[in-house]
Amino acid sequence: MVDPRNIDLVSALLINMRHEGRTIHESLITKRLTSIIKGGLERGEHYEVAWAIFLMKGLALPLQLGAQAALLAKIECPAICLLILDMASRGLAPEAPIRDWERRVKAVSADGPDWLLAYEGVRHGWLADITGAIRADPMLKPFFDRNIVFYDDKRNVPTTKKAVRTRRARSKRLTTAMLWRIITSKYI
């Protein structure tokens, strides 16, 4: 990827190609995405890393980070951590530093930087609430009680057909609403 602003478009394109049964070169894509992730982890470029991991998840490609896997244990981006935990639950990220993250969030507070990782990790069952402090935290307990969702593990890039249907339906609603305003306007 040359321009990071295009990674979301590339992700949608590749995921839709897979969904439509087209052939994609998994080995080349895996190699390139792994390179983006490794480099991004070393440079602290979380945007590129998150999108590359999201694309690997969407294509069900395994994540192998080797030496850079240690950087994940220290990363402070909950979105990346949750994507990795999601992939690990699907057997796609065997090097996920789950134990490190469990130790990191065992005494988390809702006003700290790891509250989202702690909440969603425990809610999904990806992280153990070793001390019970996460579920008992006065700021997080109402989220657990109401099963509030911040990270939806079932969401993915919409398929092209679904996106087109949604766009057409929205356009039709807008056209109908505009016509209704014109018809009911007192200026006609």
VMD Tcl script that draws the C-alpha trace (Angstrom):
set ca {
  {0.00 0.00 0.00}
  {1.44 3.33 -0.96}
  {-1.08 5.69 0.59}
  {-2.55 4.79 4.01}
  {-5.76 6.64 3.12}
  {-6.55 3.85 0.65}
  {-6.28 0.86 2.97}
  {-10.00 0.90 3.80}
  {-10.87 0.83 0.08}
  {-8.38 -1.95 -0.58}
  {-9.80 -3.89 2.38}
  {-13.36 -3.60 1.05}
  {-12.24 -4.60 -2.43}
  {-10.32 -7.70 -1.32}
  {-12.95 -8.87 1.16}
  {-15.66 -8.48 -1.49}
  {-13.56 -10.36 -4.04}
  {-13.25 -13.24 -1.56}
  {-16.98 -13.06 -0.80}
  {-17.81 -13.27 -4.51}
  {-15.61 -16.35 -4.90}
  {-12.89 -14.67 -6.90}
  {-9.32 -15.86 -6.61}
  {-7.01 -13.75 -4.51}
  {-3.32 -14.42 -4.00}
  {-3.36 -15.19 -0.30}
  {0.37 -15.73 0.05}
  {1.21 -12.35 -1.52}
  {-1.48 -10.56 0.48}
  {-0.38 -12.24 3.71}
  {3.25 -11.35 3.06}
  {2.42 -7.68 2.32}
  {0.02 -7.27 5.24}
  {2.47 -8.93 7.64}
  {5.13 -6.51 6.43}
  {2.79 -3.54 7.03}
  {1.94 -4.82 10.51}
  {5.54 -5.50 11.53}
  {6.77 -2.13 10.25}
  {3.80 -0.30 11.74}
  {4.33 -1.90 15.15}
  {7.98 -0.87 15.12}
  {7.13 2.71 14.11}
  {3.98 3.05 16.24}
  {1.71 3.54 13.20}
  {-1.48 2.16 14.69}
  {-3.81 3.23 11.87}
  {-2.06 1.07 9.26}
  {-1.62 -1.80 11.71}
  {-5.30 -1.82 12.68}
  {-6.49 -1.82 9.06}
  {-4.01 -4.52 8.04}
  {-5.10 -6.73 10.94}
  {-8.76 -6.04 10.14}
  {-8.15 -7.11 6.54}
  {-6.36 -10.27 7.66}
  {-9.32 -11.05 9.92}
  {-11.78 -10.37 7.08}
  {-9.88 -12.68 4.74}
  {-9.30 -15.28 7.50}
  {-5.53 -15.13 6.95}
  {-3.29 -16.30 9.82}
  {-1.18 -13.69 11.57}
  {2.46 -14.67 12.13}
  {4.55 -11.90 13.64}
  {7.68 -13.66 14.92}
  {9.91 -11.26 16.85}
  {7.42 -8.38 16.57}
  {4.84 -10.35 18.57}
  {6.51 -9.02 21.74}
  {5.57 -5.47 20.67}
  {1.89 -6.42 20.84}
  {2.13 -7.07 24.58}
  {3.02 -3.39 25.12}
  {0.80 -1.77 22.50}
  {-1.63 0.77 23.92}
  {-4.21 0.72 21.14}
  {-7.32 -1.16 22.33}
  {-8.65 -1.53 18.77}
  {-5.56 -3.48 17.72}
  {-5.62 -5.58 20.88}
  {-9.30 -6.45 20.34}
  {-8.72 -7.35 16.69}
  {-5.87 -9.64 17.72}
  {-7.98 -11.24 20.47}
  {-10.80 -11.76 17.96}
  {-8.36 -13.40 15.53}
  {-6.91 -15.54 18.32}
  {-10.41 -16.78 19.20}
  {-10.71 -17.90 15.56}
  {-7.33 -19.64 15.63}
  {-5.75 -17.01 13.36}
  {-3.32 -15.39 15.83}
  {-1.46 -18.07 17.77}
  {1.16 -15.58 19.00}
  {-1.36 -13.25 20.68}
  {0.03 -12.10 24.05}
  {-3.16 -12.96 25.92}
  {-1.47 -13.64 29.30}
  {0.39 -10.32 29.11}
  {-2.85 -8.46 28.44}
  {-4.63 -10.32 31.27}
  {-1.90 -9.23 33.69}
  {-2.10 -5.67 32.36}
  {-5.86 -5.32 32.84}
  {-6.34 -7.27 36.07}
  {-6.63 -4.08 38.13}
  {-7.91 -1.74 35.46}
  {-9.97 1.31 36.25}
  {-12.59 2.78 33.95}
  {-10.68 6.03 33.70}
  {-7.44 4.31 32.68}
  {-6.19 3.67 29.15}
  {-6.96 -0.07 29.17}
  {-10.62 0.03 30.18}
  {-11.93 -0.80 26.69}
  {-9.53 -3.75 26.29}
  {-10.50 -5.00 29.75}
  {-14.23 -4.61 29.24}
  {-14.52 -6.09 25.74}
  {-11.86 -8.74 26.38}
  {-13.76 -10.02 29.42}
  {-17.21 -9.54 27.84}
  {-16.27 -11.69 24.86}
  {-14.49 -14.25 27.06}
  {-11.13 -13.58 25.40}
  {-9.50 -12.38 28.63}
  {-9.99 -13.85 32.07}
  {-11.12 -11.54 34.87}
  {-8.55 -13.07 37.22}
  {-9.39 -11.01 40.32}
  {-13.00 -10.18 39.47}
  {-12.06 -6.49 39.61}
  {-13.08 -5.76 36.02}
  {-16.69 -6.94 36.37}
  {-16.92 -5.28 39.79}
  {-15.50 -1.92 38.73}
  {-18.20 0.66 39.50}
  {-17.78 2.35 36.11}
  {-17.75 -0.89 34.07}
  {-20.42 -2.85 35.97}
  {-23.34 -0.97 34.29}
  {-21.85 -1.84 30.89}
  {-21.74 -5.52 31.84}
  {-25.26 -5.38 33.31}
  {-26.64 -3.94 30.06}
  {-24.32 -5.92 27.76}
  {-23.14 -2.73 26.04}
  {-21.17 -3.46 22.85}
  {-18.21 -1.37 21.70}
  {-16.51 -4.07 19.63}
  {-18.78 -6.24 17.48}
  {-16.86 -9.34 16.44}
  {-19.50 -10.20 13.82}
  {-19.13 -6.95 11.84}
  {-17.11 -6.85 8.67}
  {-16.92 -4.86 5.48}
  {-20.36 -4.95 3.83}
  {-20.50 -6.95 0.65}
  {-20.76 -4.98 -2.57}
  {-24.34 -6.14 -3.16}
  {-25.40 -5.16 0.35}
  {-23.69 -1.77 0.06}
  {-25.44 -1.08 -3.26}
  {-28.84 -2.12 -1.84}
  {-28.30 0.10 1.21}
  {-27.22 3.07 -0.94}
  {-30.25 2.65 -3.25}
  {-32.67 2.35 -0.32}
  {-31.21 5.46 1.32}
  {-31.41 7.35 -1.97}
  {-35.03 6.29 -2.43}
  {-35.91 7.42 1.13}
  {-34.22 10.77 0.54}
  {-35.98 11.24 -2.80}
  {-39.34 10.39 -1.25}
  {-38.71 12.75 1.66}
  {-37.71 15.57 -0.67}
  {-40.77 15.04 -2.86}
  {-43.01 15.05 0.20}
  {-41.51 18.34 1.37}
  {-42.05 19.87 -2.06}
  {-45.64 18.61 -2.26}
  {-46.53 19.81 1.22}
  {-44.70 23.11 0.90}
  {-46.81 26.21 1.26}
  {-44.84 27.87 -1.52}
  {-46.28 25.75 -4.35}
}
mol new
graphics top color blue
foreach p $ca { graphics top sphere $p radius 0.5 }
foreach p [lrange $ca 0 end-1] q [lrange $ca 1 end] { graphics top cylinder $p $q radius 0.2 }
display resetview
